[in-house]
């Protein structure tokens, strides 16, 4: 634990900053050599400010260090430091790499496989939820792992889809790993830990702050080989993740959506700016170098009743979204009967609600 304490001392050093810390580690990659060692040559080169030198020489730790160490042991947290051989290589290359990366589960093993980051709104449409499942399932069946942020909505569906397909998944936290947020995803987090990894740059016991969410998005994109934006408004966290992906030279994919839907504004803008438009799982498979088999290329249509087939054919031939009222006019069906049939088609993954009370074909 002395090694960890040395890194914790370095991380909490005043007046050093990210740039100063990275420059220091280039010359002296092991903090144990100079932390608490007053005679180390580092303190004689004139580059460090007096407050920084005092902090490092005296091996000063954060005030809550005892609590941090207790939580590390209680939750059996593992960690990787920036100069460790197993520290994710892509994460080392970003502008502000985490000095200490905390994790539970099999982070190194999960990152050995192809990973795709999936991000989107916390309040997705039925279309967004269904397309997220539909796009990811074939990828996960091919062994592609998923990176996301454990939030409600698209993140949750992305993690669940990966686990259902027996793929691994990584959840990046915006707080310490002892604080699962949202609380309703506790069981999901436990499943991820057993089939992937939970990751955070924050010490255990760290409070969940609003500004932590956009900051952690750079880690989500860095840990993945590519990034998929499913749904999100123009000022959403998903768009910030896309920005990080571009800065990190990651392939960026986006799901097109209804131009009248706020959730489609982000992905549609990304496509306009050069992101790859994704219209099927095959698009992703081919672009990631995973050639689908003939069986996977076939569109599997569930068995439909004659009435369900009629509704599906009406929507297919319309080549646009139809409202509930338009379906009533075209079919003459009553409210209850039509509601049941449309729900059945939704559950079978053939249609989805779009904006308002309209339906689109998937």
C-alpha positions in Angstrom: 0.0 0.0 0.0 3.0 2.3 0.3 3.3 2.4 -3.4 -0.4 3.6 -3.7 0.2 6.2 -1.0 3.1 7.6 -3.0 0.9 8.0 -6.0 -1.9 9.5 -3.9 0.6 12.0 -2.5 1.7 13.0 -6.0 -1.9 13.3 -7.3 -2.8 15.7 -4.4 0.4 17.8 -4.8 -0.5 21.5 -4.9 0.6 23.9 -7.8 1.7 21.0 -10.0 -1.2 20.4 -12.4 -1.5 17.8 -15.1 1.2 19.2 -17.4 3.7 19.5 -14.5 2.9 16.0 -13.3 3.4 14.4 -16.7 6.7 16.2 -17.2 7.8 15.0 -13.7 6.9 11.4 -14.5 8.8 11.5 -17.7 12.0 11.9 -15.7 11.1 10.0 -12.6 8.3 7.5 -13.4 8.2 5.9 -9.9 6.9 8.3 -7.2 8.3 6.0 -4.5 11.8 7.2 -5.5 11.1 10.8 -4.6 8.0 11.0 -2.3 9.2 11.3 1.2 12.9 11.4 0.1 14.2 14.9 0.9 17.6 14.3 -0.7 16.2 13.3 -4.1 17.6 15.4 -7.0 14.1 16.3 -8.1 14.0 18.9 -5.4 17.2 20.5 -6.6 16.3 21.2 -10.3 14.4 24.4 -9.6 11.3 23.4 -11.5 9.0 22.8 -8.6 7.3 25.5 -6.5 8.1 25.5 -2.7 4.6 24.3 -1.8 4.9 21.3 -4.1 8.4 20.4 -2.8 7.2 20.6 0.8 4.1 18.4 0.0 6.2 15.7 -1.7 9.2 15.8 0.6 6.9 15.4 3.7 4.8 12.6 2.0 1.6 14.6 2.6 -1.6 12.7 1.9 -5.1 14.0 1.5 -7.0 14.7 4.8 -9.4 11.8 4.1 -6.6 9.3 3.3 -7.6 6.9 6.1 -11.1 6.7 4.7 -9.8 6.2 1.2 -7.6 3.3 2.3 -10.4 1.8 4.3 -12.8 1.9 1.3 -10.1 0.5 -1.0 -9.8 -2.5 1.3 -13.6 -2.8 2.0 -14.5 -2.9 -1.7 -11.4 -4.7 -2.8 -10.6 -2.0 -5.4 -7.7 -2.5 -7.7 -5.8 0.3 -9.4 -3.4 1.1 -12.2 -1.0 4.0 -12.3 -0.1 6.0 -15.3 3.4 4.5 -15.7 2.3 0.9 -15.1 2.7 -1.5 -18.1 -1.0 -2.6 -17.9 -2.3 0.9 -17.9 -4.5 1.3 -21.0 -2.3 2.5 -23.8 -4.9 4.6 -25.5 -5.7 6.4 -22.2 -2.1 7.4 -21.8 -2.3 9.3 -25.1 -5.2 11.6 -24.2 -4.8 15.2 -23.1 -5.5 14.6 -19.4 -5.0 11.0 -18.6 -6.0 9.8 -15.1 -3.0 9.5 -12.8 -4.6 6.7 -11.0 -7.3 4.4 -12.5 -9.4 2.5 -10.1 -11.3 -0.6 -11.2 -13.1 -3.8 -10.2 -13.3 -6.8 -12.4 -11.2 -7.8 -15.4 -10.3 -4.5 -17.0 -7.1 -5.6 -18.8 -8.8 -8.8 -20.2 -11.8 -6.9 -21.4 -9.7 -4.3 -23.2 -7.8 -7.0 -25.1 -10.9 -7.5 -27.3 -12.5 -5.0 -29.7 -14.5 -2.4 -27.8 -17.2 0.0 -28.9 -18.4 2.9 -26.7 -22.1 3.5 -26.8 -23.6 6.7 -25.5 -26.9 8.5 -25.6 -29.6 10.3 -23.7 -31.0 9.3 -20.4 -34.5 9.7 -21.8 -34.5 7.8 -25.1 -37.4 7.1 -27.4 -38.7 3.6 -28.1 -36.9 3.9 -31.4 -33.6 4.7 -29.7 -33.9 1.8 -27.2 -34.9 -0.7 -29.9 -32.2 0.4 -32.3 -29.6 0.3 -29.6 -30.4 -3.4 -28.9 -30.7 -4.2 -32.6 -27.4 -2.6 -33.6 -25.4 -4.0 -30.6 -26.6 -7.6 -30.4 -24.9 -8.8 -33.6 -21.7 -7.0 -32.6 -21.7 -8.5 -29.1 -22.4 -12.0 -30.6 -19.1 -11.5 -32.6 -17.2 -10.8 -29.4 -17.2 -7.0 -29.4 -17.3 -5.5 -25.9 -19.2 -2.4 -24.9 -18.0 0.7 -23.0 -20.6 3.1 -21.5 -21.4 5.1 -18.4 -24.1 3.1 -16.4 -26.6 6.0 -16.7 -30.2 5.4 -17.2 -31.5 5.1 -20.8 -29.1 4.3 -23.6 -26.1 3.4 -21.3 -28.2 0.9 -19.4 -29.6 -0.7 -22.5 -26.0 -0.9 -24.0 -24.7 -2.7 -20.9 -27.7 -5.0 -20.7 -27.4 -5.9 -24.4 -23.8 -6.8 -24.0 -24.4 -9.0 -21.0 -27.3 -10.8 -22.6 -25.1 -11.6 -25.7 -22.4 -13.0 -23.3 -20.0 -10.2 -24.2 -18.1 -8.1 -21.7 -18.8 -4.5 -20.8 -17.1 -1.7 -19.0 -18.9 1.0 -17.0 -17.1 4.2 -16.3 -18.2 6.0 -13.2 -18.4 9.7 -12.4 -17.8 9.1 -8.7 -15.8 6.6 -6.6 -16.5 3.0 -7.2 -18.1 2.6 -3.8 -20.9 4.9 -5.0 -23.1 3.2 -7.6 -25.2 5.7 -9.5 -28.0 5.5 -10.3 -28.8 3.3 -7.3 -31.3 1.2 -9.3 -28.4 0.0 -11.4 -26.7 -1.7 -8.5 -27.5 -5.2 -9.7 -26.4 -4.3 -13.2 -23.1 -3.0 -11.8 -22.6 -6.2 -10.0 -23.2 -8.2 -13.2 -20.8 -5.9 -15.1 -18.1 -6.5 -12.5 -18.4 -10.2 -13.1 -18.4 -9.9 -16.8 -16.2 -6.9 -17.5 -15.1 -4.0 -15.3 -16.2 -1.0 -13.3 -13.8 1.9 -13.8 -13.2 5.4 -12.2 -10.5 8.0 -11.9 -12.0 9.2 -8.6 -10.9 7.9 -5.2 -13.4 5.8 -3.3 -15.6 8.1 -1.1 -15.5 10.9 -3.8 -18.9 12.7 -4.0 -20.9 12.6 -7.2 -20.5 16.1 -8.7 -22.2 17.4 -11.8 -19.0 18.3 -13.6 -17.7 14.8 -13.1 -20.0 13.5 -15.8 -18.6 15.4 -18.8 -15.1 14.8 -17.5 -15.5 11.0 -17.4 -16.7 10.9 -21.0 -13.1 11.3 -22.2 -12.3 8.0 -20.5 -15.3 6.3 -22.2 -14.2 7.2 -25.7 -10.5 6.5 -24.9 -11.1 3.0 -23.7 -13.0 2.0 -26.9 -11.9 1.4 -30.5 -14.9 3.3 -31.8 -17.8 5.4 -30.6 -21.5 5.1 -31.4 -23.9 7.9 -30.6 -27.5 6.6 -30.5 -29.6 9.6 -29.4 -28.9 12.9 -27.7 -29.7 16.6 -27.9 -27.2 19.2 -29.2 -25.9 19.9 -25.6 -26.0 16.4 -24.3 -23.1 14.4 -22.7 -23.2 12.1 -25.7 -22.2 15.0 -28.0 -19.3 15.8 -25.6 -18.2 12.1 -25.9 -18.3 12.5 -29.6 -16.1 15.5 -29.4 -13.6 13.5 -27.3 -13.7 10.7 -29.9 -12.8 13.1 -32.7 -9.9 14.6 -30.6 -8.7 11.0 -29.9 -9.0 10.0 -33.6 -11.6 7.3 -32.9 -14.1 6.2 -35.6 -17.4 7.9 -34.9 -20.8 6.5 -35.7 -24.2 8.0 -35.3 -27.8 6.7 -35.6 -29.9 9.0 -37.8 -33.3 10.0 -36.4 -36.5 12.0 -37.0 -35.5 15.7 -37.6 -38.5 16.8 -35.4 -37.2 14.8 -32.4 -34.8 16.6 -30.0 -33.0 13.4 -29.3 -32.1 13.1 -33.0 -30.5 16.6 -33.2 -27.1 15.4 -31.9 -26.6 12.3 -34.1 -28.0 14.1 -37.2 -25.5 17.0 -36.7 -22.6 14.6 -36.2 -23.6 12.8 -39.5 -23.7 16.2 -41.3 -20.2 16.9 -39.9 -18.7 13.7 -41.1 -19.7 10.9 -38.6 -20.6 7.6 -40.3 -24.3 7.1 -40.6 -25.4 3.7 -39.2 -28.6 2.2 -40.7 -28.0 -1.5 -39.7 -25.8 -3.7 -37.6 -24.1 -4.8 -40.8 -22.8 -1.3 -41.3 -21.0 -1.5 -38.0 -19.8 -5.1 -38.5 -18.4 -4.3 -41.9 -16.8 -1.1 -40.8 -15.1 -2.8 -37.8 -13.8 -5.5 -40.0 -16.3 -8.2 -38.8 -17.9 -9.6 -41.9 -21.3 -10.9 -41.1 -22.2 -14.4 -42.1 -25.1 -15.0 -44.6 -27.3 -16.0 -41.8 -26.6 -12.8 -39.9 -27.3 -10.7 -43.0 -30.8 -12.1 -43.2 -33.6 -10.0 -41.7 -35.3 -12.2 -39.2 -39.1 -11.3 -39.2 -41.1 -12.7 -36.3 -44.3 -14.6 -37.0 -47.2 -12.2 -37.3 -50.9 -12.6 -37.2 -52.9 -11.5 -40.2 -54.0 -8.3 -38.5 -50.4 -7.6 -37.4 -49.1 -8.2 -40.9 -51.7 -5.8 -42.3 -50.6 -3.0 -40.0 -46.9 -3.7 -40.7 -47.6 -3.7 -44.5 -49.4 -0.4 -44.2 -46.5 1.2 -42.4 -44.0 -0.3 -44.8 -45.8 1.0 -47.9 -46.3 4.5 -46.3 -42.5 4.9 -46.2 -43.0 7.5 -43.4 -44.1 7.6 -39.8 -47.9 7.2 -39.2 -49.9 8.5 -36.3 -52.3 6.3 -34.3 -55.2 8.2 -35.8 -53.9 7.5 -39.3 -53.8 3.8 -38.5 -57.4 4.0 -37.3 -58.5 5.7 -40.5 -56.7 3.2 -42.7 -57.9 0.1 -40.9 -61.2 1.0 -39.3 -60.0 -0.8 -36.1 -61.2 0.3 -32.7 -58.9 2.1 -30.1 -58.4 -1.0 -27.9 -57.8 -3.5 -30.7 -55.4 -1.2 -32.6 -53.5 -0.4 -29.4 -52.9 -4.1 -28.7 -51.8 -4.8 -32.3 -49.3 -1.9 -32.3 -47.9 -2.9 -28.9 -47.4 -6.4 -30.2 -45.4 -5.1 -33.2 -43.3 -2.9 -30.8 -42.6 -5.9 -28.6 -41.6 -8.0 -31.7 -39.1 -5.2 -32.6 -40.7 -4.3 -35.9 -41.9 -0.8 -35.2 -41.2 1.9 -32.6 -42.9 5.0 -31.3 -41.3 8.1 -32.7 -42.3 11.7 -31.7 -45.7 12.1 -30.0 -48.1 9.3 -30.9 -46.4 8.4 -34.2 -44.9 5.0 -35.3 -42.0 4.2 -37.5 -40.8 1.0 -39.1 -37.5 -0.5 -37.7 
